[in-house]
């Protein structure tokens, strides 16, 4: 009976002893400050050694990057007085980390890596995206996404990344809040998908119109334009295509406040004008018609002389002497031009006359024209 009591007393003492033994076993906790990191940035892996004699212990930080055949020890750190330790890791691709000290090993953690993706709006309104990681993304696609009213994102343009890790989107992007994204499938094995910060986008556009769509030969006409959503200091080319000729640049203007600009031109024949800037759709073509310059004067003999001038000869073309009757003009004589001049020998009472040339007689590239009204005085 005494032996049985001693045995039972011994059993009562064993569990606390076992518990104390368990508490004295070292334990290594381990965690990252973030399970996701942007390429080129770092995450802090830290932990705590629990048990006896935890101060000043050497802890190895081990890493196994995706695609490597074996893990590597990347650092050895020392524990603080309370057993804590930390290390700043910079994974270049998805990487598993764990810590060891002696025979004690922590749990493994995995830190994902997103490519470093940036986007900016260029001066010409294009979107330039740049993607960087420990591998090339040449031939992979990025997406320009626009934020919808409900807060979700929709893809509006896709573009392939070039050999310099850059993709330039030149059009097709509406105004609004946008971002650039690379899906996890395009990022490929070992990488997470990535997105840039949101940015406000307003596409550039060119508009230009003339002060008048008709001008007298030798006279100027002002073109007023606007680089929509553009600011001051931007260069805009003014391109002219005269009738029957190729388009040529006739001026380069610099935008002022709000992207506005003006330029004065002197078309010599019917001419179409456009404003152009690299990478932006040219303004809508605007055509300015040209009327030949006509004058008339009365000679001492009483005859009327008219002269017609433009960038081509009108020799042999017919001009008409017209008399004002009420509110209309009535043709009273016709003469062909000799060179640029025609003479009308008439006998008229004091009256108001003019000389006119029809559009058919003016010919291709010119409008019809007439002189200013002239008071004829009988000799």
C-alpha positions as CSV (number, residue, x, y, z in Angstrom):
1,X,0.0,0.0,0.0
2,X,2.8,2.4,0.9
3,X,4.5,1.6,-2.5
4,X,1.3,2.5,-4.4
5,X,1.1,5.8,-2.6
6,X,4.6,6.7,-3.5
7,X,4.0,5.8,-7.1
8,X,0.9,7.9,-7.3
9,X,2.7,10.9,-5.7
10,X,5.4,10.6,-8.3
11,X,2.8,10.7,-11.1
12,X,1.5,13.9,-9.7
13,X,4.9,15.6,-9.9
14,X,5.8,14.5,-13.5
15,X,3.4,16.8,-15.5
16,X,4.7,20.1,-14.2
17,X,8.2,19.0,-14.8
18,X,7.3,18.1,-18.4
19,X,5.6,21.4,-18.9
20,X,8.7,23.3,-17.6
21,X,10.8,21.3,-20.0
22,X,8.5,22.2,-22.9
23,X,8.7,25.9,-22.0
24,X,12.4,25.8,-22.1
25,X,12.5,24.5,-25.7
26,X,13.6,27.3,-28.1
27,X,11.0,28.6,-30.6
28,X,11.6,30.9,-33.5
29,X,8.8,33.1,-34.8
30,X,9.1,34.8,-38.2
31,X,7.0,37.2,-40.3
32,X,7.4,39.9,-43.0
33,X,6.2,43.5,-42.7
34,X,4.4,42.9,-46.1
35,X,3.7,39.8,-48.1
36,X,3.8,41.8,-51.3
37,X,6.6,44.2,-52.4
38,X,7.3,46.4,-55.4
39,X,10.4,45.4,-57.4
40,X,13.3,47.5,-56.1
41,X,11.7,48.0,-52.7
42,X,12.2,46.0,-49.5
43,X,10.3,44.3,-46.8
44,X,11.4,43.8,-43.2
45,X,11.4,40.1,-42.0
46,X,11.5,39.8,-38.3
47,X,10.9,37.4,-35.5
48,X,11.6,36.4,-31.9
49,X,13.6,33.7,-30.3
50,X,11.8,32.3,-27.3
51,X,13.3,30.0,-24.6
52,X,16.4,30.2,-22.4
53,X,19.5,32.3,-23.3
54,X,17.9,34.3,-26.1
55,X,20.1,37.4,-26.1
56,X,22.9,37.8,-28.6
57,X,22.1,34.6,-30.5
58,X,23.1,34.3,-34.2
59,X,20.1,33.9,-36.5
60,X,20.6,33.0,-40.2
61,X,18.1,34.5,-42.7
62,X,17.6,32.1,-45.6
63,X,16.0,32.8,-49.0
64,X,14.9,30.7,-51.9
65,X,14.1,32.9,-54.9
66,X,11.7,31.5,-57.5
67,X,13.5,29.6,-60.2
68,X,16.7,29.0,-58.1
69,X,17.9,25.4,-57.7
70,X,18.7,25.8,-54.0
71,X,18.3,28.2,-51.1
72,X,20.9,30.7,-50.0
73,X,21.8,32.3,-46.7
74,X,21.5,36.0,-47.2
75,X,22.3,37.3,-43.7
76,X,23.2,36.5,-40.2
77,X,21.7,38.8,-37.5
78,X,21.9,38.8,-33.7
79,X,19.0,38.7,-31.3
80,X,18.4,41.6,-28.9
81,X,18.1,41.1,-25.2
82,X,14.4,40.0,-25.6
83,X,15.3,37.6,-28.4
84,X,13.9,39.8,-31.2
85,X,15.7,40.2,-34.5
86,X,15.0,41.9,-37.9
87,X,16.4,42.1,-41.4
88,X,15.5,44.2,-44.4
89,X,15.1,42.0,-47.5
90,X,14.9,43.1,-51.1
91,X,13.5,40.3,-53.2
92,X,13.9,40.6,-56.9
93,X,11.3,37.9,-57.7
94,X,8.9,35.8,-55.5
95,X,11.0,34.5,-52.7
96,X,10.6,32.1,-49.7
97,X,12.3,33.2,-46.5
98,X,12.9,31.5,-43.1
99,X,15.2,31.9,-40.1
100,X,17.4,29.3,-38.3
101,X,19.4,29.3,-35.2
102,X,21.2,26.1,-34.3
103,X,18.7,23.3,-34.8
104,X,15.7,25.6,-34.5
105,X,13.9,26.7,-37.7
106,X,11.1,29.1,-38.2
107,X,8.2,28.7,-40.4
108,X,8.6,29.6,-44.1
109,X,7.0,32.7,-45.5
110,X,6.6,33.7,-49.2
111,X,6.9,37.3,-50.3
112,X,5.5,38.2,-53.8
113,X,7.1,40.7,-56.0
114,X,5.2,43.0,-58.4
115,X,7.1,44.6,-61.3
116,X,7.8,48.3,-60.9
117,X,5.3,49.9,-63.3
118,X,5.3,53.6,-63.9
119,X,3.3,55.9,-66.3
120,X,3.4,59.5,-67.3
121,X,1.7,61.8,-69.8
122,X,4.2,63.1,-72.4
123,X,4.0,66.7,-73.8
124,X,2.3,65.4,-76.9
125,X,-0.4,63.7,-74.9
126,X,0.9,60.2,-75.3
127,X,1.0,57.8,-72.3
128,X,4.5,56.3,-71.7
129,X,4.6,53.2,-69.5
130,X,7.8,51.7,-68.1
131,X,8.0,48.3,-66.5
132,X,11.0,47.0,-64.6
133,X,11.9,43.7,-62.8
134,X,14.7,41.1,-62.7
135,X,13.6,39.9,-66.2
136,X,12.7,41.4,-69.5
137,X,9.0,42.0,-70.4
138,X,9.7,42.6,-74.0
139,X,6.7,41.5,-76.1
140,X,4.4,41.4,-73.0
141,X,1.4,43.6,-72.9
142,X,0.3,46.5,-70.6
143,X,-3.2,47.9,-70.4
144,X,-4.4,51.5,-70.1
145,X,-7.5,51.4,-67.9
146,X,-10.1,54.0,-67.3
147,X,-12.1,54.4,-64.1
148,X,-15.8,54.1,-64.5
149,X,-18.5,55.9,-62.6
150,X,-19.0,52.9,-60.3
151,X,-15.4,52.9,-59.3
152,X,-14.4,49.8,-61.4
153,X,-11.7,49.9,-64.0
154,X,-12.1,49.0,-67.7
155,X,-9.4,48.4,-70.3
156,X,-9.4,50.9,-73.1
157,X,-6.1,50.3,-74.9
158,X,-3.5,47.5,-74.9
159,X,0.1,48.0,-75.9
160,X,3.1,45.7,-76.3
161,X,6.2,46.5,-74.3
162,X,9.3,47.2,-76.4
163,X,12.9,46.1,-76.0
164,X,13.7,49.1,-73.8
165,X,11.0,48.1,-71.3
166,X,8.8,51.0,-72.5
167,X,5.4,51.1,-74.2
168,X,4.0,54.3,-75.6
169,X,0.3,54.6,-76.2
170,X,-0.4,57.2,-78.9
171,X,-4.2,57.4,-79.0
172,X,-7.6,55.9,-78.2
173,X,-7.7,57.1,-74.6
174,X,-10.7,59.2,-73.5
175,X,-10.5,61.9,-70.9
176,X,-10.9,60.7,-67.3
177,X,-9.0,59.0,-64.5
178,X,-6.7,56.4,-65.9
179,X,-4.0,53.9,-64.8
180,X,-1.6,51.5,-66.4
181,X,-1.8,47.8,-65.4
182,X,0.0,44.6,-66.2
183,X,-1.9,41.4,-65.4
184,X,-0.4,38.5,-63.5
185,X,-0.5,36.4,-66.7
186,X,1.6,39.1,-68.6
187,X,3.9,39.5,-65.6
188,X,4.6,35.8,-65.9
189,X,6.0,33.1,-63.5
190,X,7.5,34.5,-60.3
191,X,5.7,37.9,-60.4
192,X,2.5,39.4,-59.3
193,X,0.3,41.7,-61.5
194,X,1.0,45.4,-61.1
195,X,-0.8,48.8,-61.5
196,X,0.4,52.4,-61.4
197,X,-1.1,55.2,-59.4
198,X,-4.2,56.7,-60.9
199,X,-3.7,59.9,-62.9
200,X,-6.0,62.4,-64.6
201,X,-5.8,62.4,-68.4
202,X,-7.1,64.8,-70.9
203,X,-6.0,64.1,-74.5
204,X,-4.4,66.8,-76.6
205,X,-6.2,68.0,-79.7
206,X,-5.7,70.7,-82.3
207,X,-8.3,73.1,-83.7
208,X,-7.8,76.0,-86.0
209,X,-10.1,78.2,-88.1
210,X,-9.6,81.3,-90.4
211,X,-11.0,84.7,-89.7
212,X,-12.6,84.5,-93.2
213,X,-13.0,81.7,-95.7
214,X,-12.5,84.3,-98.6
215,X,-9.7,86.7,-99.0
216,X,-8.6,89.1,-101.8
217,X,-5.4,88.2,-103.5
218,X,-2.5,89.9,-101.8
219,X,-4.3,90.4,-98.5
220,X,-3.7,88.5,-95.3
221,X,-6.0,86.3,-93.3
222,X,-5.6,85.4,-89.6
223,X,-5.7,81.8,-88.5
224,X,-6.7,81.3,-84.9
225,X,-5.9,78.0,-83.2
226,X,-6.1,76.1,-80.0
227,X,-4.0,73.2,-78.6
228,X,-6.9,71.8,-76.5
229,X,-5.7,70.7,-73.1
230,X,-2.3,72.0,-73.8
231,X,-0.4,74.8,-72.1
232,X,1.9,77.6,-73.2
233,X,5.2,77.2,-74.9
234,X,4.2,74.3,-77.2
235,X,5.3,74.5,-80.9
236,X,2.7,74.0,-83.6
237,X,3.4,73.7,-87.3
238,X,1.1,75.5,-89.8
239,X,0.9,73.6,-93.0
240,X,-0.5,75.0,-96.2
241,X,-1.5,73.1,-99.4
242,X,-2.1,75.6,-102.2
243,X,-4.4,74.4,-105.0
244,X,-2.5,72.1,-107.3
245,X,0.6,71.8,-105.0
246,X,1.9,69.7,-102.2
247,X,1.5,70.6,-98.6
248,X,4.3,72.6,-97.1
249,X,5.0,74.1,-93.7
250,X,4.6,77.9,-93.8
251,X,5.0,78.8,-90.2
252,X,5.8,77.5,-86.7
253,X,4.0,79.1,-83.8
254,X,4.3,78.9,-80.1
255,X,1.2,78.5,-78.0
256,X,0.3,81.1,-75.4
257,X,-1.8,80.9,-72.3
258,X,-4.3,78.0,-72.5
259,X,-2.6,76.6,-75.6
260,X,-4.0,79.3,-77.9
261,X,-2.1,80.7,-81.0
262,X,-2.7,82.9,-84.0
263,X,-0.8,83.3,-87.3
264,X,-1.3,85.6,-90.3
265,X,-1.0,84.0,-93.8
266,X,-1.3,85.4,-97.4
267,X,-2.7,82.7,-99.7
268,X,-2.0,83.3,-103.4
269,X,-4.5,80.8,-104.6
270,X,-7.2,78.6,-102.9
271,X,-5.3,77.1,-100.0
272,X,-6.1,74.5,-97.3
273,X,-4.5,75.0,-93.9
274,X,-3.9,72.6,-91.0
275,X,-2.2,72.9,-87.6
276,X,0.0,70.0,-86.8
277,X,2.1,68.7,-83.9
278,X,3.9,65.4,-83.7
279,X,1.9,62.6,-82.2
280,X,-1.4,64.5,-82.3
281,X,-4.1,64.3,-84.9
282,X,-3.9,67.4,-87.2
283,X,-6.6,70.0,-87.0
284,X,-9.6,69.8,-89.4
285,X,-8.5,71.1,-92.8
286,X,-9.8,74.6,-93.5
287,X,-9.8,76.0,-97.0
288,X,-9.5,79.7,-97.8
289,X,-10.7,80.8,-101.2
290,X,-8.9,83.6,-103.0
291,X,-10.5,86.2,-105.2
292,X,-8.4,87.9,-107.9
293,X,-7.6,91.6,-107.1
294,X,-9.5,93.8,-109.5
295,X,-9.4,97.6,-109.9
296,X,-11.1,100.0,-112.3
297,X,-10.4,103.6,-113.2
298,X,-11.6,106.2,-115.8
299,X,-9.2,107.5,-118.3
300,X,-9.2,111.1,-119.6
301,X,-10.8,109.8,-122.8
302,X,-13.8,108.6,-120.8
303,X,-12.8,105.0,-121.3
304,X,-12.7,102.6,-118.4
305,X,-9.6,100.5,-117.6
306,X,-9.6,97.5,-115.4
307,X,-6.7,95.5,-114.1
308,X,-6.9,91.9,-112.7
309,X,-4.1,90.5,-110.6
310,X,-3.5,87.0,-109.1
311,X,-0.7,84.4,-109.0
312,X,-1.4,83.4,-112.5
313,X,-2.2,85.1,-115.8
314,X,-5.7,85.7,-116.9
315,X,-4.8,86.7,-120.4
316,X,-7.7,86.1,-122.8
317,X,-10.2,85.7,-119.9
318,X,-13.4,87.7,-120.2
319,X,-14.4,90.5,-117.8
320,X,-17.7,92.2,-117.6
321,X,-18.6,95.9,-117.1
322,X,-21.6,96.1,-115.0
323,X,-24.0,99.0,-114.2
324,X,-25.9,99.2,-110.9
325,X,-29.7,99.3,-111.5
326,X,-31.5,99.6,-108.3
327,X,-30.1,96.9,-106.0
328,X,-28.8,94.6,-108.8
329,X,-25.9,94.7,-111.2
330,X,-26.6,94.5,-115.0
331,X,-23.8,93.5,-117.5
332,X,-23.5,96.2,-120.2
333,X,-20.2,95.2,-121.9
334,X,-17.6,92.4,-122.0
335,X,-14.0,92.5,-122.9
336,X,-11.1,89.9,-122.9
337,X,-8.0,90.7,-120.9
338,X,-4.8,91.6,-122.7
339,X,-2.3,90.5,-120.2
340,X,-3.9,91.7,-117.1
341,X,-5.7,94.7,-118.5
342,X,-9.0,95.4,-120.4
343,X,-10.3,98.7,-121.8
344,X,-14.0,99.5,-122.1
345,X,-15.0,102.2,-124.5
346,X,-18.5,103.3,-123.4
347,X,-20.8,106.3,-123.5
348,X,-22.7,106.4,-120.3
349,X,-24.5,109.1,-118.2
350,X,-23.2,109.5,-114.6
351,X,-23.7,106.2,-113.0
352,X,-22.2,103.6,-110.7
353,X,-20.3,100.8,-112.4
354,X,-17.9,98.0,-111.6
355,X,-16.0,95.3,-113.4
356,X,-16.5,91.6,-112.6
357,X,-15.0,88.3,-113.4
358,X,-17.1,85.1,-113.0
359,X,-15.8,82.0,-111.2
360,X,-15.7,80.2,-114.5
361,X,-13.5,82.9,-116.1
362,X,-11.3,83.0,-113.0
363,X,-10.7,79.3,-113.4
364,X,-9.5,76.5,-111.1
365,X,-8.1,77.7,-107.8
366,X,-9.9,81.1,-107.8
367,X,-13.2,82.5,-106.8
368,X,-15.1,85.0,-108.9
369,X,-14.3,88.6,-108.2
370,X,-15.4,92.2,-108.8
371,X,-13.9,95.6,-108.3
372,X,-15.2,98.2,-105.9
373,X,-18.1,100.2,-107.3
374,X,-16.9,103.2,-109.3
375,X,-18.8,106.4,-110.2
376,X,-18.6,107.0,-113.9
377,X,-18.7,110.6,-115.0
378,X,-19.5,111.3,-118.6
379,X,-16.8,113.3,-120.5
